[in-house]
Amino acid sequence: MGIRTKLFLPVIAAFAVLVCVIHFYWEPVLLQHERDSIISRESNVLRALGPSLAQYLVNSDFGAVYAMLDHHQQVNAASWKQIVLENLEAKRLYPLQEPVALSDPSLLKIDSEIRWEGEPIAYLRLRIGWQQERNLQLQRIKQMEVHAALIFILLILVTGIWQNRWIRMPLVRLARAAERLGQGDSDAVLPHVSADELGRLTKAFADMRVNLKYTSEELHKAVLHAKSSELRLSMLVENMVDGFITASDNGEIQSFNPAAERMFGYTACEMLGRNVSVIIPDCYGRSQDIIAGNIESQVIENQEVEYQKKAPVIELEGDLEGVRKDGERFPLEIALSKTEINGKLVCAGVIRDISERNNAQQLLHAQKERLSNILENTADAYFTINTRWQVTFANKVSESVLGIKPQAVVGSDLREALPDVVSMFYKMLRTTLTRQVSQQSSVLYGPTMKYLEAYSHPTTDGLIVHFHDITLRKQFEDELRHAKEQAETANLAKTDFLARMSHELRTPMNAILGFGQLLELDDQLNQDQKGQVKEISKAGNHLLELINEVLDLARVEKGGINICDETVDCGDLIEESLCLVAPIAEQQGVSLNYDHCKATNTFIQADRTRLKEVLINLLSNAVKYNSKQGDVTVNCVQAPGNFVRIEVSDSGIGLNSEQLNRLFSPFERLGAEYTDVEGTGIGLTISKRIVELMGGIIGVQSTPKKGSTFWIELPQAGESAPVEPQNQSQPLMLRKNSLNSDTKSTILYIEDNASNLRLMDSFFKMREDLTLISVMTPETGLEVAISQQPAVILLDINLPNIDGFEVLKRLIADPRTKHIPVVAVSANALPSDTQRGKESGFHGYLTKPIQLKKLFSTIDSLLATARVQTGT
């Protein structure tokens, strides 16, 4: 494959990818967008027709219905293929004639409900043709593809011309120059030197050519210099540290320097004329064969006679041994050369005693063997790299960890043999080489898809790289994190669901309890009817308590409970809780036992209201789940660690170990859901969280068929004056203005629920000094607020189109209504909802179900404040 083809391939591939993206992705996306746009537009039209059609249908004005639909059918005749109006029983109201059956599969179908007072009364079904818009969209897409093709063809032509001029032709000229240089011609013409990579390559080639020529000349000079230095070298032989001997071709020693004398123990006089085999038994024969063979090969190869005069140096080592004068054998290393002097062959050799080196090498080899065995049997991959980036060692585990064969990379340049490793760890390895400091890094290694921890440590000749496979640990961490995220998501979803359900339940409870309060105040009811109303109110209040418990659970799990740390008199708190539970105990026939003396002058650090809530929950559970004629005992004792323990013991059926494990789980009633004992199974869950927030501990000890003891441990406090609960109850003012004003005050109520409107209207009939104006839409409410100038506005939060917060913003922004106090009325009862209402500017926040006393006290307070400000 030529370089031109290689350069064009990315451009062609990019063109193919773009065409595929336009054809297989953008075309369906654009068509779907066009279809959704048409459906959205026509759906808005149908929704706009809904209110008018609903009014006509309720008034049975079918003529107006037909006129409106005929008009819109004519106006949109180009796209509306069929429109049908049906009632809830699927009876066709429009058109009067049977519509023609449409078989075109490309038609778009839109169905819209017509609602009156929140209830559906009819259905409007529309069939739309969009073939024209679809064809136009396809035409635009085809034009896009044609333009893209033309642009890429032009790009390919320009790229080809540019590549041929600036890349291909310079490379061809450079290749021809290299061929001529290989043939010995160093004058070949090179391409023009530019500033890019090709220019740097040309410059490097030119520099190499100059260096080769210079090297050749220098080599010739060196040969001449060597010949002139031969005489000087002979003078140095006598002072050499290594032994130096010369011998004739038959092995007779001709010279023996002082170093050889010290090495073998013979004097030069003793060795001259003797055969070299006396001191080196195996040297002569081996050296003769090697030198002779080498000289012959040199002569044949170079065809030059002068090379016979001096043979290359041959090194002999291994099992070669020398023999000292005293007979001791020792390993030695010999460098031999054969030279012709005065027509005679002379063999010269430099001899070195390598006893110490061999001992050191054997020790080093043993150490390397031990290290190699350790590295080969470890679970991690190890590399050794020298300063030239060459891999000098790789253990066999590197094949499983990095996916490479050790024998394939040892001796190779790391940057060429393992480009993936270098790309991921280059900075770390370079830092270790240059700064001589250990480094650590972790990364997902692409070729084997394993998570690796890499460590690099400097050595005297390079560095050691250690790769540790942490894939299993990483997978475990990811699984653990994923499981935690799933659990947190599920818990949040459950909490949001509880909060939403509590909100939805409060809306009907507003009507139940509200009208129940009105009926309780009605003097015309007989005793039986009043008893029935009382039962309704009792059941409604019980249901409201369950809703509040669900809200408390949502607040607990969201961390929305605030704890007020105060000093609480333990004895007084227990007595108050027992008084509240006493009626239930008496009804169940359960006796309550408590020794007040044990709790005298016992104070704890806690939130009095929350602790009372927890204690009442434990006492009520002890009564409800007790046996007939059973007992409930409350004790207050000292616990270890400066804690006070409050114990609630019963003589009930008790709990087994399996039930104890599930006791504090939300909505867990341990089988009591199949009995007539009321409850939700979340009281203990909330109690446990509240006690923990106060820095305490809650627990239980139980024996089946003998009873259970629930206990709470809280930090003990010093004796001080506890905070007394405040009774803020005030009498309800009915049918009388609390401010004794002769004028009536207008109250505006904006609410979209008809039941809530009727309830509020019934409430205000009890106050002769107040006039209630009710509206069902926020837009109408804003208009009435401007025109009527009410004294107070009651505003529902969840309104259609515009929510209560936006209505409040508009009231405050308008100079004509910004002075009117606004009270929020909502089923959103979480503390965060109340806090948001106050921060938004509401003068009060009433939660459904509405309490008469709180409603009128809030209104009276706002009216009093307004009169003080105006001086009336």
Secondary structure, DSSP 8 states (H G I E B T S, - for coil): --HHHHHHHHHHHHHHHHHHHIIIIIHHHHHHHHHHHHHHHHHHHHHHHHHHHHHHHHTT-HHHHHHHHHHHHHHTTTTEEEEEEEETT--EEE-SS-------TT-EEEEEEEEETTEEEEEEEEEE--HHHHHHHHHHHHHHHHHHHHHHHHHHHHHHHHHIIIIIHHHHHHHHHHHHHHTT----------SSHHHHHHHHHHHHHHHHHHHHHHHHHHHHHHHHHHHHHHHHHTT-SSEEEEEETT-BEEEE-HHHHHHHS--HHHHTTSBGGGT-TTHHHHHHHHHHHHHHHHHHHH--GGGGGB---EEE-SS-EEE-TTS-EEEEEEEEEEEEETTEEEEEEEEEE-HHHHHHHHHHHHHHHHHHHHHHTSSSEEEEEETTSBEEEE-TTHHHHHS--HHHHTTSBHHHH-HHHHHHHHHHHHHHHHH---EEEEEEETTTTEEEEEEEEEETTEEEEEEEE-HHHHHHHHHHHHHHHHHHHHHHHHHHHHHHHHHHHHHHHHHHHHHHHHHHT-TTS-HHHHHHHHHHHHHHHHHHHHHHHHHHHHHHHHT------EEEEHHHHHHHHHHHHHHHHHHHT-EEEE-GGGGTT-EEEE-HHHHHHHHHHHHHHHHHTS-TT-EEEEEEEEETTTEEEEEEEE-S----HHHHHTTTSTT--TTGGGSS----S-HHHHHHHHHHHTT-EEEEEEETTTEEEEEEEEEEE-S---------------SS-TT--SS-EEEEEE-S-HHHHHHHHHHHTT-TTEEEEEESSHHHHHHHHHHH--SEEEEESS-SSS-HHHHHHHHHHSTTTTTS-EEEEES--SHHHHHHHHHHT-SEEEESS--HHHHHHHHHHHHHHHHHHHT-
